[in-house]
Amino acid sequence: MLAERRHQLILRALRAGGPAAVTDLSEQLGVSPATIRRDLVKLEEDGLLTRVHGGAVVEEGDQPFAEVAEVRVTEKDAIAERAAAMIRDGQSVLLDIGTTAYRLARQLHGRRLTVITSNLVVYEELADDEGIELVLLGGMVRREYRSLVGFLTEDNLRQLHADWLFLGTSGVRPGGQVMDTTVVEVPVKRAMIKAGEKVVLLADAAKFPGHGMAKVCGPEDLDAVVTNEPVDAATRASFQEAGVEVVVAGRVHT
């Protein structure tokens, strides 16, 4: 693999999953730890990341949707398949911004549902499926992340109610707080929570603890979490105390 390609993949992994160890990056890319260390030195010299003990981290911020969409696809698909099984035909589904919501949308083809979203990639995925009643929320376009945000989106949500909200996140704190890296998304996510009858968080294992500076909600605002691996003990205890159902790849923990 060419060094330039490795550098792209390292940055994508760090942006999507937060700080990463040299050993983890070595396994993901199939190269030696020594090669990863040299890559990290070069990327730090270029001002693209900061090396920390045993690994590296990049500054939080917006990342193009196309980059995030390529990360942990297998895990996201497992979560999406399990989430889709929760939904009954005839119900209304609110899908959040983000790549896991998009993977869930791909599981909904052929269903008789109403899907509400501000996620432009979800809209594009389902636009030609005539069995789905599709509602696209208004708002200001975030081109890089293929989403709609702002007061128009929030106003639209205040007029709607959905049987299900499937919510994305940048990270989940041990206390069960759902976080996000992008402040402009937080009011939209909070409005979605108010519009959803059942609120389900979609979060792969890398989101525990993940990252994010802005709090979206606490565990008391969730009904369930769908993930691909058992969550850590502290977070699990917080979910249990709040009565949140944790669904893990075919298993259910309460």
Salt bridges, closest charged atoms under 4 A:
ASP39 OD2 - ARG6 NE 2.66
ASP39 OD1 - HIS7 NE2 3.14
GLU44 OE1 - ARG51 NE 2.73
ASP46 OD2 - LYS42 NZ 2.59
ASP62 OD1 - ARG142 NH2 2.77
GLU67 OE1 - ARG15 NH1 3.04
GLU70 OE1 - ARG12 NH1 2.36
ASP77 OD1 - ARG103 NE 2.74
ASP89 OD1 - ARG111 NE 2.60
ASP96 OD2 - LYS189 NZ 2.45
GLU124 OE2 - ARG146 NH2 2.37
GLU125 OE2 - HIS109 NE2 2.69
ASP129 OD2 - HIS109 ND1 3.04
ASP155 OD1 - ARG158 NH2 2.27
ASP180 OD2 - LYS189 NZ 3.68
GLU185 OE2 - ARG142 NH1 2.38
GLU197 OE1 - HIS161 NE2 3.07
ASP204 OD1 - ARG72 NE 2.92
